[in-house]
Amino acid sequence: MSQHNDTTGDGANTPLSTIPAMVLIVAPEGAERDGILDALRDPTMFCDPVASIAEAIMALETEDYDAAIIPMSLDDGQGLDLVRLIEGSDQHTKTIVLADRPLVTDAIDAMRSGAVDLLAVPIAEAELLAAVISAVDKARHDRKRTEKTDHLTSLCKKLHSSQQQMAENVDALGSDLLDAYDDLASDEIPIDPAEESAGFAGQISNDLDIESLLRKSLEHMLAETGPTNAAVFLPCNHSDFNLGAYVNYDCPRDTVDVLLDQLADLLAPSLQDLEGVVSLSGGTEISAFLGDDAGWLTDYEVVAFSCKSGDECLAVIAFFRELNREFSVDTVNELKSMGDLLADQLAKVVRIHHRHMPDHEWSGWFEEEDDDEMGWN
């Protein structure tokens, strides 16, 4: 059923990658399907045309597509039902919806169903090709992120297995050690914040790998906050920030990317020159600080601050969770202390990585490569 659109036309000037992109086209035979196939005559695309929702479901059971083009209405059902089916599956297929004279409500319904784009029919070939390329890029980005998460999960399972074996060996030493541990635990001796900060500093003091450094820092900080969404943004120049690492605790899958983009575009630049901690609760406070474009952020309690070394902002960290779960003063102070220690270590990494680079060539120490930020769900 695959149709490899191999031509030397204009589409050949915009290759997706060296790995062919799989595109599912749901449209009855006729002029509309032919027009879509003509628009996607790119040597790096394989197109699978099917005529109905039923055929599309069968195709999806045997192939992991990068993108799917789906009309709003088909002879055997509604296109958005198929979009929701794909979004609820474990595939990373990104869907593009086609509609005759779409209304704003159609666009809202399509986005809520999981579509990444809605195009009005008739469609310009260049517009359709650009939309498909964008959808394929997003699908591959999500697929890569899932592979990394699966790898991390596998490592955690192996670590857990090793820990269980170690626990069994320790139990064989006798009950005296267990009794002593219970006695110490029942004392509930408070941890000295200074000692905790010193322990964190020791954990990261020799870490020069950015990914490892950010992971360790978030792990320590989330141990302080409890279950919380968190994100670290790194400067790529004097006014823009890219996502360096994040932990998604309870954000809906269809909104987390939008929320992280808003944090990078609105919150991070607003904090880069501030010395203290910003604590915001709900719509009124967040809108007052960020303006009317705060959008999704207005549904959260937010704590954020800049990690600075001298006058240089090296990172911005934000923690956000549902309303009415405020961050305590002690927690905020401890987070800021960890952020200052992280800034010192980031400054060390910058000095080592850029010590041979002239100042006028350095506009930002972090440059995103292959859209490959680190994240945990």
C-alpha positions in Angstrom: 0.0 0.0 0.0 3.0 2.4 0.5 3.5 4.9 -2.3 7.0 6.3 -2.5 6.7 9.8 -4.1 10.1 9.8 -5.8 10.5 12.7 -8.1 13.0 15.5 -8.9 10.4 18.3 -8.4 10.4 21.2 -6.1 9.7 19.0 -3.1 13.2 17.5 -3.4 14.6 20.8 -2.2 13.1 20.3 1.3 14.2 16.8 2.5 12.9 15.7 5.9 15.9 13.6 6.8 17.8 10.6 5.6 15.1 8.3 7.2 11.9 8.2 5.1 8.9 9.7 6.7 5.7 7.6 6.8 2.6 9.5 6.0 -1.0 8.1 6.2 -3.4 9.8 3.9 -7.1 9.2 4.7 -9.2 10.2 1.7 -11.4 8.5 -0.9 -10.0 8.0 -4.3 -10.5 11.1 -6.4 -9.2 14.6 -7.0 -8.6 15.5 -3.3 -6.5 12.5 -2.7 -4.5 13.1 -6.0 -3.9 16.7 -4.9 -2.5 15.6 -1.6 -0.2 13.1 -3.2 1.0 15.7 -5.7 1.8 18.1 -2.8 3.8 15.4 -1.0 6.0 14.4 -3.9 9.2 14.5 -1.8 11.9 11.9 -2.2 12.0 11.3 1.6 8.3 10.5 2.0 6.4 7.3 1.8 2.6 7.9 1.5 0.0 5.3 2.4 -3.4 6.4 0.9 -6.5 4.7 2.4 -10.2 5.5 1.7 -11.9 5.2 5.0 -11.6 5.3 8.8 -11.8 1.5 8.9 -8.9 1.1 6.5 -6.9 3.7 8.4 -7.3 1.8 11.7 -6.1 -1.4 10.0 -3.1 0.5 8.6 -2.2 2.0 12.0 -2.2 -1.5 13.5 0.7 -2.5 11.2 2.7 0.7 10.7 4.0 3.4 13.0 3.4 6.5 11.0 5.0 9.9 11.5 2.0 11.9 10.3 -1.6 11.4 9.2 -3.8 13.6 7.1 -7.4 13.2 8.0 -10.5 15.1 6.6 -13.0 16.4 9.2 -15.8 14.2 7.7 -15.6 10.8 6.0 -18.2 8.4 4.6 -17.8 6.0 7.6 -17.5 8.5 10.4 -16.0 11.7 11.8 -12.3 12.4 11.2 -11.9 13.8 14.8 -12.9 10.4 16.2 -9.9 8.9 14.4 -7.7 11.8 15.6 -8.7 11.0 19.2 -8.0 7.3 18.6 -4.5 8.0 17.4 -3.8 10.5 20.2 -4.9 7.9 22.8 -2.7 5.2 21.4 1.0 4.5 22.2 2.0 5.7 18.7 3.6 9.1 18.1 1.7 9.8 14.9 0.9 13.6 14.5 -2.4 14.4 12.8 -3.3 17.1 10.4 -7.0 17.8 9.9 -8.6 19.1 6.6 -11.8 21.0 6.6 -14.0 22.9 4.2 -14.4 26.5 5.4 -13.3 25.7 9.0 -14.7 27.8 11.9 -12.8 28.8 15.0 -14.8 26.1 16.9 -13.5 23.5 14.4 -9.9 24.6 15.1 -10.5 24.3 18.9 -12.1 20.9 18.5 -9.3 19.7 16.4 -6.6 20.9 18.7 -8.4 19.4 21.8 -8.6 16.1 20.0 -4.9 16.1 19.5 -4.3 17.4 16.0 -1.2 19.5 15.5 -2.7 21.5 12.6 -6.0 22.3 10.8 -5.9 23.3 7.1 -8.7 24.7 5.0 -9.6 23.0 1.7 -8.5 23.7 -1.0 -4.9 23.7 0.2 -1.8 25.2 -1.3 0.7 22.5 -2.0 3.5 24.4 -0.3 1.3 24.9 2.8 0.5 21.2 3.1 4.1 20.1 2.6 5.3 22.5 5.3 2.6 21.3 7.7 3.5 17.6 7.1 7.3 18.4 7.6 6.5 20.1 10.9 4.3 17.2 12.0 7.0 14.7 11.2 9.6 16.6 13.1 7.3 16.7 16.2 6.6 13.0 15.9 10.3 12.1 15.7 11.0 14.4 18.6 8.4 12.7 20.8 9.6 9.3 19.7 13.2 10.1 20.7 12.0 11.5 24.1 10.1 8.2 24.7 13.1 6.1 23.8 15.2 8.0 26.3 12.5 7.6 29.0 12.2 3.9 28.3 16.0 3.6 28.6 15.9 5.4 31.9 13.1 3.2 33.1 15.0 0.1 32.1 18.0 1.3 34.1 15.8 2.1 37.1 14.4 -1.4 37.0 17.9 -2.9 37.0 18.9 -0.6 39.8 15.8 -1.7 41.8 16.6 -5.3 41.2 20.2 -4.8 42.5 18.8 -2.9 45.5 16.5 -5.8 46.3 19.4 -8.3 46.2 21.5 -6.1 48.4 18.6 -5.8 50.9 18.3 -9.5 51.1 22.1 -9.8 51.8 21.8 -7.1 54.5 18.9 -8.9 56.2 21.1 -11.9 56.6 23.3 -10.0 58.9 20.7 -10.1 61.6 17.9 -8.1 63.3 20.2 -6.0 65.5 21.1 -3.7 62.6 17.4 -3.3 61.7 16.5 -2.5 65.3 19.3 0.2 65.4 18.0 1.7 62.2 14.4 1.9 63.6 15.7 3.6 66.7 17.5 6.2 64.7 14.5 6.8 62.4 12.1 7.2 65.3 14.2 10.0 66.8 13.1 12.3 63.9 16.2 14.4 64.2 15.7 17.5 61.9 18.2 17.9 59.1 20.4 21.0 59.3 19.7 23.0 56.1 23.4 23.9 56.1 24.4 20.3 56.1 21.8 19.5 53.4 23.2 22.3 51.2 26.7 21.1 51.7 25.7 17.6 50.7 24.1 18.9 47.5 27.2 20.9 46.7 29.3 17.8 47.2 27.1 15.8 44.8 27.5 18.3 41.9 30.9 19.7 42.6 32.7 17.5 40.1 30.0 17.1 37.5 30.9 18.8 34.3 28.2 17.1 32.1 25.2 19.4 31.7 22.6 16.7 31.4 23.8 14.9 34.5 24.2 18.1 36.4 20.6 19.2 35.7 19.2 15.8 36.5 21.0 15.6 39.9 19.8 19.2 40.7 16.2 18.5 39.9 16.2 15.3 41.8 17.5 17.1 45.0 15.1 20.0 44.5 12.1 17.7 44.0 13.0 15.8 47.1 12.5 19.1 48.9 9.2 20.1 47.2 7.5 16.7 46.9 5.5 15.9 43.7 5.8 19.0 41.6 6.2 20.0 37.9 9.6 21.6 37.3 11.6 23.0 34.4 15.1 24.4 33.9 15.7 27.0 31.2 19.1 27.8 29.9 20.1 31.0 28.0 20.9 30.7 24.4 21.5 34.5 24.0 20.9 37.6 26.0 17.1 37.5 25.8 16.0 34.0 24.7 15.9 30.7 26.7 15.7 27.1 25.7 14.3 24.2 27.7 17.2 22.4 29.3 15.4 19.8 31.5 11.9 19.3 32.9 9.8 16.9 35.1 6.1 16.5 34.2 4.2 15.5 37.3 0.6 16.1 36.5 0.3 18.4 33.4 -2.0 17.0 30.7 -0.1 15.6 27.8 -1.8 17.9 25.2 -0.9 21.1 27.2 2.6 20.5 28.6 4.5 21.6 25.5 2.4 24.9 25.3 3.0 25.5 29.0 6.8 24.9 28.8 7.0 27.2 25.7 5.2 30.0 27.7 7.6 29.5 30.6 10.5 29.8 28.3 9.1 32.8 26.4 7.5 34.8 29.2 8.7 33.7 32.6 12.4 33.0 32.1 13.3 36.4 30.4 11.3 38.2 33.2 13.5 36.6 35.9 17.0 36.7 34.4 17.8 40.0 36.0 16.1 39.4 39.4 18.0 38.5 42.5 15.3 36.9 44.6 12.5 34.4 44.3 9.2 35.0 42.6 6.2 33.3 44.2 2.9 33.5 42.2 -0.5 32.1 43.0 -3.2 31.8 40.4 -4.5 34.0 37.6 -4.4 37.5 39.2 -0.8 37.3 40.5 0.6 35.5 37.4 -1.2 37.9 35.0 0.1 40.9 36.9 3.6 39.6 36.6 3.6 38.3 33.1 0.8 40.1 31.4 -2.4 39.0 29.7 -0.5 36.3 27.6 0.1 34.1 30.7 -2.5 31.6 29.4 -2.2 28.1 30.9 0.1 29.4 33.7 -2.8 31.0 35.5 -4.0 27.6 36.8 -0.9 27.0 38.9 1.1 27.9 42.0 4.5 29.0 40.7 7.9 29.5 42.4 10.7 30.6 40.1 14.2 32.2 40.4 17.3 33.0 38.4 20.5 31.1 39.0 23.2 33.8 38.8 26.9 33.8 39.0 27.9 37.4 39.5 25.8 39.4 37.2 25.4 36.6 34.7 22.2 34.5 34.5 23.1 30.9 33.8 19.7 29.3 34.3 16.1 30.0 35.3 14.3 27.3 37.3 10.5 27.2 37.7 8.4 24.9 39.9 4.6 24.8 39.4 1.7 22.7 40.7 -2.1 22.9 41.1 -3.6 25.8 43.0 -3.9 25.6 46.8 -0.7 23.6 47.2 1.5 26.5 48.3 5.3 26.2 48.7 6.4 26.8 52.3 8.9 29.5 53.1 11.5 26.9 54.2 11.1 25.0 51.0 11.5 28.2 48.9 14.6 29.2 50.8 16.1 25.7 50.4 15.3 25.7 46.6 17.0 29.1 46.2 20.1 27.9 48.1 20.3 24.9 45.8 19.9 27.2 42.8 22.8 29.4 43.9 25.0 26.3 44.3 23.9 25.1 40.8 24.8 28.5 39.4 28.3 28.2 40.8 28.7 24.8 39.2 27.3 26.0 35.9 29.8 28.9 35.9 32.5 26.3 36.4 31.2 24.4 33.4 31.1 27.6 31.3 34.6 28.5 32.2 35.9 25.0 31.2 33.8 24.7 28.0 34.5 28.2 26.8 37.9 29.1 28.2 39.4 29.1 24.6 36.6 31.1 23.0 36.9 34.9 22.5 34.3 36.8 24.4 32.8 38.4 21.3 32.0 35.0 19.9 30.0 33.9 22.9 26.4 35.0 22.9 25.0 32.2 25.1 26.6 29.2 26.6 23.7 26.8 25.8 22.7 25.9 22.3 20.0 23.4 21.8 21.1 20.5 19.5 18.5 18.5 17.5 15.7 19.8 19.8 16.9 17.2 22.3 16.1 18.6 25.8 16.1 16.3 28.7 12.7 15.5 30.3 11.0 13.1 32.7 7.3 12.3 32.8 
